[in-house]
Amino acid sequence: MIAGVQIELFLPACQNLKEKRAIVKSLIGKLRSRFNVSAAEVAYYEQWQRTVLGIAAVANEMSFLQQEMQAVVRFVENHPDAELIRVDTEYYE
């Protein structure tokens, strides 16, 4: 089973792309190490205060994937430098 999540974020403190990329890179690194997921920035590369993260995970149980993706979203939601705008989650068997 595969889970995919797109998380759109607003980064209010960013004043340039360098600041944005530092926050996004840090967040992606934390997601990869803490949850063992694949993660990347997938949209709004040139906008300072907006981004979309694509996150994917694979497991053999749907319930585990659902719990893991909920934990990922909560983690991102609680990040101090980012405000959650939208979450889209899809599951595939």
Secondary structure, DSSP 8 states (H G I E B T S, - for coil): -EEEEEEEEE-TT--SHHHHHHHHHHHHHHHHHHH--EEEEEE-TT-TTEEEEEEEEE-S-HHHHHHHHHHHHHHHHT-TT-EEEEEEEEEE-
